[in-house]
């Protein structure tokens, strides 16, 4: 079984602080590697957290069709 596209696995619960902190660090530093170092994470772990964050913020295909 493959991984579903982002829009098909949209999260519905509240975004937790980890996601907000990750997104803010990347925005502030402007570089994934340096943001990962700042958060004491590896770059692949930071990338996974950002992908998880996108599950909260990306529109689902149904939302796009209704627009």
Residue pairs with C-beta under 8 A, 6 or more apart in sequence:
6 51
6 54
6 55
6 58
7 58
7 59
7 60
7 61
7 64
8 60
8 61
9 55
10 55
10 56
10 58
10 60
11 52
11 55
11 56
15 53
15 56
18 49
19 49
19 52
19 53
19 56
21 39
22 35
22 39
22 46
22 49
22 50
22 53
23 50
23 53
25 35
25 38
25 39
26 32
26 35
26 46
26 50
28 35
29 35
29 38
32 43
32 46
32 47
32 50
33 43
35 46
36 42
36 43
36 45
36 46
39 46
41 49
